[in-house]
């Protein structure tokens, strides 16, 4: 599997890329998963969620997605009655936020390694603990900073052609 485009998390006064997919747990627990458009190999889930941690709770605040027929999906489409934010009460797990320079690029899932990982342990949507794991120091001043995907294939639904990036 190609390295995946991360979701966005507003936390501790900063915007981060997170290597976790809490909405996937919602769908796995029986939430209805729409037929999202999967337009590239780095985006198999077909959506990018924007999240925030506010007052010690995890919220989904936006979704960037389209259905296979091209229709834009909104938060209210997934969670009727909640157009602005949804408390992620279904999620228990660890949100991984890669931080610092890249130590090792792995072209699979979220396996690339960074100088630090911020690990936010969440239970039923509530932050229980935060830990910073130090993974090493990057001595190369030209190494990329922050999470990135180095290569992907983009699918053009109209033509069916592929474009490598």
N, C-alpha and C positions, 0 to 999 in steps of 0.2 A: 504494500500500500504506500502511496506517495505521502510525503509529509503533508499534514493538513493545515489549512488556514485556521488560526485560533479564533476564539471568541473574545469579545472586549469586556473588560471588567473595570469599573470605576471604584477604586478602593484606596483609602489612605491618602486622599487628595491627588491621586494620579490616575491616568488611564493606562491600563496594562493589557497585554495579551495573555489570555489564560489557556492552558493546555488541558482543559476539562470541558465536558459537554453535559451540564446538568439537565438540559432539556431532553436529552436522550433518555435519561432515567424516567422522566415523566411519560414519554412515549412507551417505554418498556413496561411501565406499571399499568398500562391500559389507556393512556390518553390517546386520542385519535391523531395519528400522524398523517398529515396531508401528503399528497404526491408532489413533493418538492422537486424542482428542477435541479438536477445535478449537472452543472455545466463545465466542470473540470475535475481532473484527478486529485486536486488538492482540496476538494470541496464535496466529498461524497455524501455528506449529510444533507446538503442542499440549502442550508440556512446558516446565518451567523447571528448569534444572539448577542445583545448588549446587556450587561448585568451591572448591578451596583450592590455594594454592601453598605447599608445605612442602618445605624443604630444596632449593629451586631446581627443584622438579618440580610439574607441574600434575596435579591429581587431581579426578575427579568424585566427590563425596561423598554426593550425594542427587539424587533426581529427583522432581519434583512433577508427576504426570501421571495421566491416566485414559484408558482405551481408550474407543472409541466406545460400547461396551456398558456403560460405567460402572465397569468393574473398575479398581482402583488399580494402578498400575505401580510396582514397586520397582527399586532398583538391581540386585538379584540376578536379577530377571526379564530385564533387558537383558544382564547380565554374570554368568552362573551361576558360583558359586564366589567371587564378590566382592561380598558384601552391604554392606560398609562404605565402601569407596573403590576407585576404579579409576585406575591410572596412565594418563594420556592420551597414550600413546606414538604414537598415530595423528595427533596434531595438530601441525602446523607452520604458524605464522602469527603474527599480532600480535593480542593481546588489547587492546582499547581500553576504558579505564576513564574515563568522563567525570567531571570533578571541578570543584567550585566552582559558581558561579551560572550559570544558563542565559543565554546571550547571544542565542540565536535558536532558536525552536521550529519544527521542520519536521515536518509530519505525514506522515512516510514513513520506514519502516525505522528506522535508527539515525542519521539525518541531523541531528538537533538539535545545536547547537553550545554548548559550555560554556567557562568561563574557561580550563580546562586539560584536557588529555587525558594520562592516564598510559598509555603504550604499552609493553606487555610482549611482547617478541619471543621466541617459543618455537620450538624445533626438536625434533621428535620427543618432545614432552612436557617438554623441559628448557628452563628459562629461560636465554636467551643474553644478553639486554640489556634494560635498562629506560630509558625516556626520558620526560621530561615536556615536552609541547609546550604553550606558552603561546599561547592563542587571542585574548586580549583581556581587558579589565576591564569588569565590569558595574557601572555607576554607580547603577542603580536599587536602593535598599535593599529593595524589596518583590519583587524578581525571585526566582523559585524557586531553591532550592539543591538541587543533586544531580539525578540523572536522573529524569525522569518522563514519563508519557504523558498528554497533555491530553484526549484524546477517544477513544472506542471504541464499537463496537456489540457488545452481549452477546447471544448466541444462547441461548435456553432450549430444550434438546433435547426436553423433554416436550411443549411447546406449539408450538414452531417460531416463537414470537414474538421480536421484537427489542426491545432496550432500549438507548437511546442514553445514554451517560454522558459 
